[in-house]
Amino acid sequence: MKNKTVFVTGEDVITEMITKYPEAEKVLIESGMHCLGCFSAGFETLREACLVHGLDPVEILEKVNSALEEARS
């Protein structure tokens, strides 16, 4: 069984994550986070942003990391 690679965690700041992993932006937008360029994205972690938007941080992290792993395989 292959271990999943963890590219991002809930403690990653949104803008830093998007800069490093642009593919993550599509997942976040499709999940309902449409304000990725807002002021808060510069200091808000992925976990915090999920909670603000009523999203499950664990589910979003799984989706983001899966998309990033797929993009690199």
C-alpha positions in Angstrom: 0.0 0.0 0.0 1.4 3.4 -1.1 1.7 6.1 1.5 0.1 9.4 0.5 2.4 12.4 0.2 1.4 15.3 2.4 2.1 18.5 0.5 0.1 20.9 2.6 -1.3 20.9 6.2 -4.0 22.8 7.9 -1.4 25.2 9.2 -0.3 26.4 5.8 -1.2 30.0 5.0 -3.5 30.2 2.0 -1.5 32.6 -0.2 1.8 30.8 0.5 0.1 27.5 -0.3 -1.3 28.8 -3.6 2.1 30.4 -4.6 3.9 27.1 -4.0 1.1 24.8 -5.3 -1.0 26.7 -7.8 -3.0 23.5 -8.5 -4.5 23.8 -5.0 -6.5 26.9 -6.1 -8.9 24.9 -8.3 -9.7 22.5 -5.4 -10.4 25.4 -3.0 -12.6 27.3 -5.5 -14.6 24.1 -6.3 -15.0 23.6 -2.6 -16.6 27.0 -2.1 -13.6 29.2 -1.2 -13.9 31.9 -3.8 -12.0 34.7 -2.0 -8.4 33.4 -2.3 -7.0 36.8 -3.1 -8.7 38.5 -0.1 -6.8 40.2 2.7 -7.4 37.4 5.1 -5.8 34.9 2.7 -2.4 36.5 3.5 -2.4 35.3 7.1 -5.2 32.8 7.4 -4.3 29.1 7.6 -6.1 26.5 5.5 -7.8 25.1 8.6 -9.0 28.6 9.7 -10.3 29.4 6.2 -12.2 26.1 6.1 -13.8 26.8 9.4 -14.8 30.3 8.3 -16.4 28.9 5.1 -18.2 26.0 7.0 -16.0 23.4 5.3 -14.4 20.3 6.9 -10.6 20.9 7.1 -9.8 17.2 7.0 -11.9 16.7 3.8 -10.4 19.7 2.1 -6.8 18.7 3.0 -7.4 15.2 1.6 -8.8 16.8 -1.7 -5.9 19.2 -2.0 -3.2 16.7 -1.2 -4.7 14.2 -3.6 -4.9 16.7 -6.4 -1.3 17.7 -5.8 -0.1 14.1 -5.8 -2.0 13.4 -9.0 -0.5 16.5 -10.7 3.0 15.2 -9.9 2.5 11.6 -11.0 
